[in-house]
Amino acid sequence: MARPVYIVRHGNTFDKGDTVTRVGARTDLP
């Protein structure tokens, strides 16, 4: 569930690159 969450959150920045996805995943995990 965490995967789709970060995608939606960083959907706008997702087009920037793979780094964004990694950052979002880390923010979701406390």
MODELLER restraints for C-alpha pairs under 7 A, 6 or more apart:
rsr = mdl.restraints
at = mdl.atoms
rsr.add(forms.Gaussian(group=physical.xy_distance, feature=features.Distance(at['CA:2:A'], at['CA:28:A']), mean=6.79, stdev=0.5))
rsr.add(forms.Gaussian(group=physical.xy_distance, feature=features.Distance(at['CA:6:A'], at['CA:21:A']), mean=6.90, stdev=0.5))
rsr.add(forms.Gaussian(group=physical.xy_distance, feature=features.Distance(at['CA:6:A'], at['CA:24:A']), mean=5.18, stdev=0.5))
rsr.add(forms.Gaussian(group=physical.xy_distance, feature=features.Distance(at['CA:6:A'], at['CA:25:A']), mean=5.88, stdev=0.5))
rsr.add(forms.Gaussian(group=physical.xy_distance, feature=features.Distance(at['CA:7:A'], at['CA:21:A']), mean=6.97, stdev=0.5))
rsr.add(forms.Gaussian(group=physical.xy_distance, feature=features.Distance(at['CA:10:A'], at['CA:24:A']), mean=6.78, stdev=0.5))
rsr.add(forms.Gaussian(group=physical.xy_distance, feature=features.Distance(at['CA:13:A'], at['CA:20:A']), mean=6.61, stdev=0.5))
rsr.add(forms.Gaussian(group=physical.xy_distance, feature=features.Distance(at['CA:14:A'], at['CA:20:A']), mean=5.90, stdev=0.5))
rsr.add(forms.Gaussian(group=physical.xy_distance, feature=features.Distance(at['CA:14:A'], at['CA:21:A']), mean=6.49, stdev=0.5))
